[in-house]
Amino acid sequence: VNVPLSLDLGKIGVCSTLVPGEGVIFRVTPGDYDFPAHNAPREQIIVNLNVAVEITTTRDGVLRVESGEAFFVEDTTGVGHSSKSVNSKPRHSLFLPVTRASLEEIGCVFSDTLS
């Protein structure tokens, strides 16, 4: 998801407008995980905090999402996606429940989403 950073905060940078959401979920995934195909429980942005993850989808094949990167998932039905550890370290991540509609409202552009 490419989020427009339209608010100029001067010396402290730029930011997006507020995206309405339901809250935040903190998660730690074991370093040896290799989850078979599953669906996302809701539309959400996932942010990798400390390590990468490998995601496989039927549409996009294998995607590697690095530490510090965010990705939008919306595959709540159908085949789903699989995910696995890439470096045997526990993965710390944030799950931000938001809808595609709320992201489109602030002008987000979608590229590698899981759908």
C-alpha positions in Angstrom: 0.0 0.0 0.0 1.4 3.4 -1.0 0.0 5.9 1.5 0.1 9.6 0.5 2.0 11.7 3.0 0.1 14.9 2.5 0.6 16.7 5.8 3.8 18.7 6.1 4.9 18.8 9.7 7.9 21.0 9.1 11.2 19.9 10.7 9.6 16.7 12.0 8.6 15.4 8.6 5.4 14.5 6.8 2.5 12.2 7.6 -0.7 10.9 6.2 -4.2 12.0 7.3 -5.8 9.8 9.9 -7.1 6.4 8.7 -10.1 5.3 10.6 -9.6 1.8 12.1 -10.7 -0.5 14.9 -7.5 -0.7 17.0 -4.2 -2.5 16.9 -3.1 -6.1 17.5 0.4 -7.0 18.7 1.7 -10.4 17.6 4.8 -12.5 18.1 5.2 -15.4 15.7 7.7 -18.3 16.4 10.8 -18.3 14.4 10.1 -21.8 13.0 6.6 -21.1 11.6 5.5 -22.3 8.2 1.7 -21.8 8.1 -0.2 -23.5 5.3 -2.8 -21.7 3.2 -5.2 -19.7 5.4 -7.4 -16.6 5.0 -7.0 -13.3 6.7 -9.6 -12.9 9.5 -10.3 -9.3 8.3 -9.0 -6.6 5.9 -5.9 -5.2 7.7 -2.5 -3.7 7.3 0.3 -5.9 8.8 3.6 -4.2 9.8 6.7 -6.3 10.2 8.7 -4.8 13.1 11.9 -6.8 13.3 12.3 -9.5 10.6 11.0 -10.4 7.2 8.3 -12.8 6.3 7.7 -14.8 3.1 4.1 -14.8 1.8 2.9 -17.0 -1.0 -0.3 -16.2 -2.9 -1.9 -17.8 -6.0 -2.0 -14.5 -7.7 1.4 -13.0 -6.9 3.5 -16.0 -6.1 6.1 -15.5 -3.4 6.5 -12.1 -1.8 9.1 -11.2 0.7 8.1 -8.5 3.1 11.0 -7.0 4.9 11.4 -5.6 8.4 9.8 -2.2 8.7 7.5 -2.8 5.7 3.8 -2.9 5.7 1.3 -4.8 3.5 -2.4 -4.9 3.2 -4.3 -8.2 3.3 -7.9 -8.7 2.1 -8.0 -12.4 1.3 -10.9 -13.2 3.7 -12.3 -15.8 1.4 -11.0 -18.2 -1.3 -7.7 -20.0 -1.3 -5.9 -17.6 1.1 -2.2 -17.3 1.5 0.6 -19.1 3.2 3.4 -17.5 5.3 6.7 -18.7 6.7 9.8 -17.5 8.6 12.8 -16.6 6.5 15.5 -16.4 9.2 14.4 -18.6 12.1 13.9 -15.6 14.4 10.6 -14.8 16.2 8.7 -12.1 14.2 7.1 -9.2 15.9 4.3 -7.5 14.0 1.4 -5.1 14.3 -2.0 -5.8 12.8 -4.1 -2.7 12.0 -7.7 -3.5 11.1 -8.7 -1.1 8.3 -10.9 -1.4 5.3 -9.8 -0.9 1.7 -12.5 1.8 1.5 -11.0 3.8 4.3 -7.6 3.6 2.7 -8.9 4.6 -0.7 -10.7 7.5 1.0 -7.3 9.1 1.8 -5.9 8.3 -1.6 -3.9 5.1 -1.1 -2.6 3.3 -4.1 -2.6 -0.5 -3.9 0.2 -2.7 -5.4 1.1 -5.9 -3.6 -2.0 -6.7 -1.6 -3.1 -10.2 -0.6 -6.5 -10.7 -2.2 
